[in-house]
Amino acid sequence: MFNLLVKKKIVARVRDQDGIDKGFSYLLIGNYLAKDTLDGYVQIERTPDYPLYLMSFVFLEKIRAGAIEVMNGAETFTLQ
């Protein structure tokens, strides 16, 4: 798992436990825990029972646009 800082409100996918898409919700500005999934998404823990998902390429685009920063301890990493 890794830490995220969301700097701008973004749209993310909502999925069932079995991976079926259930629409979208907003990920608000703040700090979150996230992890990669086996099917090419990044799972963002908004609440333990209600995670949101971004496709990996969308996640990278959000980093490039400055909407998300990946945080690890005292260091901050952004994609150049």
C-alpha angles and dihedrals in degrees: 000000000000136000123252132197110205108203100178131032109263137183117247135178126258116215137184121239088265092054099256112148113247101182128266144298136186125266106211129211111285147078122305142170116239141178139186118255127215092245098060103270135114111231112213117199104224089157125348093251097039114045122171127218138216124188109246095247091049089049090054091047090053090052091050090049091052096243092117134033124193109226127197115178112302093341125085121205125198128177113248 
